[in-house]
Amino acid sequence: MRDLKNYKGSVSIFITLTIITIQSLLFFLTWNLVYNDEMRYSPFYNKGLILLVLIYAIMYITFSNVYGGYKVGYLRLSDIIYSQIVSLVFVNAITYAQVSLMDRRLLNPIAFIALTIIQIFCTVIWAYSSNRFYFKVFPPMNIAIVFGNKNVDSFIDKMGKRWDKYKICKTVDVGMGIDAVMTEVEGYDGVVIYDVESFIRNRILKECYKKSISVYMTPKISDIIIGSSDEVHLFDTPLFLSKNTGMSYEQKFLKRAIDIVVSLILIVITLPIMLMVAISIKLYDKGPVLFKQNRLTIDNKVFEIYKFRSMIIDAEKEGIPLMASKDDDRITKIGKVIRKIRFDELPQLLNVLSGDMSLVGPRPERPEIARAYIEIIPEFEFRTKVKAGLTGYAQIMGKYNTKAYDKLKLDMMYIEKFSLLLDLKILLMTFKYLFTPSNEESTEGFDSSELSAEYECSVTKKD
């Protein structure tokens, strides 16, 4: 297994090139046999045709990379197929719009629709056969889990769901001592270090490095901060520099400019939808259309967030903050619909336009809820180093039952790895998850019921 894993990159490249070639060839045939002769203005020949296919391939590669459509052996088979379908729909729609503009008329879309259906059929065959081939060559890794003070059962359940990638063969209590732990994990393909104090974890990591054993680790907040550090070589002792200042002025300026332009465009596009939602809410119970609530953004600044009201009037009449549960009986019939399709979030585009929020960032929390979290997880305050966002890394990568501390780590990864390219990727990923029923829970925020003070305090002490 350890010898074969060195060829994973080559196999992945071959699998990726196969589907890129198939999809590009299908587009070439469709264009050459159907559309090229119909072009009234300058049909494409020779170099022009090659350029058109190349542009199509580049768009397809870009969208598939963003959505993870090439991650055979990493994502589930259904996720790969869905990612490919979303990519193909976007690319074919954009290409159809481009060629229609070039010919100054709307071309007959039937061939593009047929192309998309054929491509999806080929995608299913490719994904299924590639997945089988990949796991035939690279069977699930035999894994040993080394755990610390926290109960490891829930983590084992998570890893167990990816039986196609991991076979959990042994669990080892770090309390046995380093020498005993290394004896126990000897011979396995990989080791997972889960919730182990930094000093002991580092010793295990070095021993595994010496023996060429692959290591997975659950990161601590300090690890995420260190991961974004710059290397400094001013003398013969290397240094890691963590600036810890957030975004540069240039990044803030560009991010704000993008927020203004995109939010304005989205407000114009979604205005008819917002009007229909507002009228529906008003007709349902005659109550207010908008729901306003204090939330926290950058530097713990309090602002008023806007949403379409999805709950009954006076849902918190006792004055006590009550977070919505999955089957909350306070949610109205209209509310259930707009929550499911995320239309209740649309008024937040006004928050983005006004500057209180950004399109991408950690989801804003209520001040009283944030204070409760900070008492248990002091690092929770780190989320306000950047503006709160309409969508975020934790919403894309997290799930409904993701622990609060893990969601915080995801938000910290975004803050420490921020780039405009990452923002673009998250926005594109958001479009994908909007139409994924099985991932509906992934857009949920923090849930106070997830917290266990004893657990979270024990975690933060180890950081």
N, C-alpha and C positions, 0 to 999 in steps of 0.2 A: 504493500500500500504506500509506504513512504517513497519507494522508487517511482511508482506510477504518478504520484501527485506532481512530480516535476514536469509532467506533460499536460497538465490541466490547461495551461495557457494556450498551448498549441491546438488542443482539441476544441477549446472554446472559440478560438479564432476561425478554425475550419467550419464549425457549426454556424457561426455568425455570417461568414462569407457566403455560405450556401444559401441562406434565406435572403440575403441582400441581392445575390445574383438572380434568384428565382423571381423576386418581386420586381426588380428592375427590368428583367427580361419580359415579364408579363405586361408591364407598362409600355415597353418598347413595341411589343406586338400590337397592343391595343391602339397605340398612337399611330403606328405605321399603317395598320390595316384599316382603321376607321377614321381617325380624325385628320391626319396629315393632308389627305386629298380634299377634305372639306374646307380647309383653311382658305378663305378668300384673299387674305393678305399674307404673302410670303410663306408658303409651305416650307417645312424644315427638311433639308437634305444634308447628307454627309456630316461635316463638322457641326452644323447647327443641330442636327438630330442627336449627335453624340453629346453635345452640351446640354440639350434638354433632358436627356436620360440621366446625365451626371447630376444635374440640379435636383432631379427627382430623387436620385439615390442619396444625395447629401441630406435632403429634408427627411427622408425615411430613416436614415441612420441617426439623425439628430433626435427626432421624436422617439424612436425606439430606445435610444440610450437614456433619455430622460425618464421614460416610463418603465425601464427595466425589461424591455422586450427581448433582449438577448441573453438574459441571465439564466440560461439553462444550467441546471445543477445547483442553482442558488434559490430561485423563487419556485413556488409550487407550479405545477403544470397549468392549472387554471389561471393563475396570475400571469404567466407568460403569454398565454393565448389572449387573455383580455387586454394586456398591454399592447400586444401586436395589433389587435383589432382597433383600439383607440388610435394608435399611431397611423394606421392605414386610412382610417376615416378622415383624420386631420389632413394628412398629406394629399390624399386624393381630392378632398374638398378645396384645398389651397391651389393645387395644380389645375383643377377645373376652372377655378376663378381666374387664374393667371392666363390660361390659354383663351378663355372667353374675352378677357380684356385685350389680348393681343389681336384677336380677330374682330373685335369691336361688336360682338353680339354673343348672346347666350347660345352655346353649342348644345346639341342634344345630349343630355346627361346619361342616357341609357347605357352607353358603352362603359362609362366610368362606374356606374352602379354595378354592371356585370363584372367589370374588372375587380371591384372591391369584393364581391361575393366569391369570385374565383380565388383571389388572393387569400381571403379568410379560410377557404377550404384547404389551400396549400399550406397555410400557416398551421392549421390543426394537425395535418399530417406531419409537417416538419417538426413541430413542437413535441408531438407524441413520440416519433421515431428518434429524435435527438435526445430526448429525456431518457428513453430506454437505453440508447447506446451509451450515454454519459454514465449512467449508474451501473451499466454492465462493466464498463471499464474502470469506473471509480465507485465501488460500492460504499455504503455508509461507513463513516469512520468509527472505529471502536474507541469510545470515550470513557475516561475516568474523571469523575467530578470531585474536586477537593473543596470542602466547604468549611465555613467557620462557625460563628455563634448562631446565625440565623437559620431557621427551619428551611431546608433545601427542597422540600416536597413540591412546592408550587413551581419552582424553577425546573425541576425534573419533568413535571407535567408539560411545561412549555417546550422543552427540548424534545420530549417524547412525541410531540405532534409533528416534528420533522423527522420521522423515522426513516425517511428516504435519505437523509444526510448524516444522521447520528445514531449510533447504537450505544446506549448507555450501559456499560459493562460493570462499573464499580463506582461506589461512592466512598470517599475517604475523609474521615474527620481529621482536620489539621491538628487537633489536640494530640494526635499520636506522636508528633514530633517530625522534624524535617526528614531525618534519615528513614524513618518508617514510611512516611508519605512517599518518598522517592522510590523506595522498594516496591510499594504497592502499585505505583503508576507505571513502572518499568514495562516496556513492551506494548503499550497502547499507542494508537495513532495520534491521539491528542489528549490534552488535559484541560479541563475547565476549572479555573480558580474562581470560586464564588464566595463573596463576602468574607474575605480573609484580611486580617490587619496588614497594613502596608509593609511593615518590617518583615513579617513572615512571608507574605506574598512575593516580595522581591527576592528573597532567598530561593523560593521554589522556582521562580521565573528563571533565575540564573542557572539553577541546576538543570532545568529543562532545556535551556539554551545550550548548555554543555553537551547534553545527550541528544540534541537535535529533535526534541519532542515539541510538536506544535502546541501552542498555549492560547486558550481563550480566557479573557478576564472580564468581569463586570467592573467598569470604570468607577472611580470615585470623582467627585467634583474637582479635586486638585489635579487628577490625571487629565481631565478635559482642559483645564487652564494651561497645564504644561504642554499639552499636545499642540497648542497654537503658538508656542514660543518661537522666537527667532534665535538662531545660533549666532553667538558672538565670539570672534577669535581675535582679540586684541593682544593676547600673549599666549603662552604655552599651556594655560589652563582654560579649557572650554567653558563657556557660560551659556545658559539659557536665559533669554530675556522675555519676560511676560510683561508687556506694557500696561495691561489692565485699564486702558483708557477708553475702551469702546471704539466706535467708528471714528475715522478721520473726518476733518471738515469737508474734504472733497467727497467722501462717501456719503456723508449726511446730505450734502447739496444735491448730488445726483439721485439719491434715494428719494428725497423730497420732491424733486422735479418729476420723477417717474410716478410717484404717488398722485400728484396733482393731475398730470396728463391722463393716466389710466383711470383714476376715479371719475374724472369728468366724462370720459368716453363711456365707462360702464353705467354711470348715472343716466346718460342720454339713452343708451341701449335698453336699460332695464326700466325706464320710466313708465312705459305702459303696463309692465308687470306689477310695479309698485302701486300704481293707481288701482289696478284690479284687486290686489291684496288688501289695500286700504279700504276700499268700498266693501269688500267681503267682511272684513272685521267689524266695520261700522254697522252693517246691516244685521250681523249675527246677534249682537247684544247691546248695541247703541253706546258701547263704551269707547274709551280713547283708542285711537289707532296705534299710536306709538307707546312703547314701554321705555322709560328712562331710568337709568340706575347709575350710581357712582361707581367708577372703576379706577384702577391705578394704571398709569402709563410711565414713561421714562422719568427717572429721578423721583419716583413715588408721587408724582403729580396726580391729583384727583381730577377726573373729568366725567362728564355725563355721557354715557353710551346710549345709542339709539338702536332699538329693535322694533320690529312689528310685534305687537302684543299677541302672545300665543296662549296666555293663561286667562283665567277668570279675573274679573275686576277685584281688586284688593286681595290678591293671592297671598300677600304677607301682611294681612290686617293686624296681626299681633305685633308687628314690628320686629319680628325675629327673622334673620336671614335663613331661608329654606331653599336649599339647592334642589333643582328638579331631578326627580328620579326617572327611570326609564318608562314606567307606566304611571306617571303622576296624574291623579284624577283632577288636578287643577287645570290641566291643559284642555283647551276647548277643541271642538271638532275641527274648526278652521286651523287652530294652532297645530294640531297633529299633522295636518297636510303640509303647512308651510315649514314646519320643523323638519319633516322628512325630506323635503326638497331644498332645504336651507334658505328659503325665501325670507324667513324671519330676520336673517342677518343683513339683508340688502341695505337698510337705512344706515348701517355702519359706514357705507361709502361716504356719507356726509361727515362722519367723524374723521375719515381719512383725508377728505378734502380740506377740512378745517385745521388739520395738523395735530389733532390729539392722538390719532392712530396712524399706523402705516399699513400698507397692503400686506406685508409679511412681518411677523414678529411674534413674541410670546403672547398668548391670549390674555386679555386684561382680566385681573381678578378684583373682586370686591375688597375694599379696605379692611373690613372686619374679618373676612375670611383669610386675607393675606396675613393679618396679625396673628391669627390662630395657627397658620402654617409656620410662620417665622418662629413661634415659640417652640415648635417641634423640629422644624428644619430651618436653622438660622440662614442657610444659604439660599432660601427661597427669595430673599430680597435681591439676589443677584439678577433676577429676571428683569428688573426695572432699569438695567443699564442701557437698554434700548427701548424704543417706542413699542407699545403694545400693537398687535397685528390683527388683521382681519382673518388671516390664516397663518399657520406656523409649522415649524418642523415637527413639534410634538403632536400636532393634529394629524399630520400626514403619516408619521411613523408610529404613533401610539395607537392604543386600542381602548375600548371602554373600561376594561379591567386592568389597564396598566397602572402600576403603583405610582403614587404621587412623586416619590423620590426619583423614579425612572423617568417620569415626564419632565421633571426638573432637569435631569441630565440631558434630555433631548433639547430642551430650550437652551441650555448652556452650550451644547454643541453648535447650535445655530449662532449664538452670540459670538463664540470664539472663532468660528469658521466663516463669519459673514463675508459675503461678496455679492455683487449685483447678479452674477451668474447663478449663485445659489438661490437668490430671490426669484429669479426667472424659473428655475427648476421647480421650486416649491409651488409657484403659481400654476405652472403647467400640470404638476402632480395633483393640485387641488381640483382641476377640471376633471381629471381621471376619477378621483375618489367621490366627486359629487354624484356620479352615476354608477357607483358601486354599492348595491344594496347590502352585500355581505360585509362591507366595511363601514356601514353607517355609524357604527360605534366609534370609529377612529377619529371622528371630529369632536368628540366630547372633550370637555375640559377637565380640570381637577375636580375630584369628588371627595368631600371631607370624610365620607364613610370609608374611604380606602385607607385612611390613616390609622396607624397603630403607634401611639406615642412611645411605647417601649421599644418597638422596632426601629422607628425613625431616629430616636435619640441614640440608640446603639450604633446606628450607621454613621451618624454625623460625628460621633466621638472618634471613629476610626479614621476620619478624613484629616 
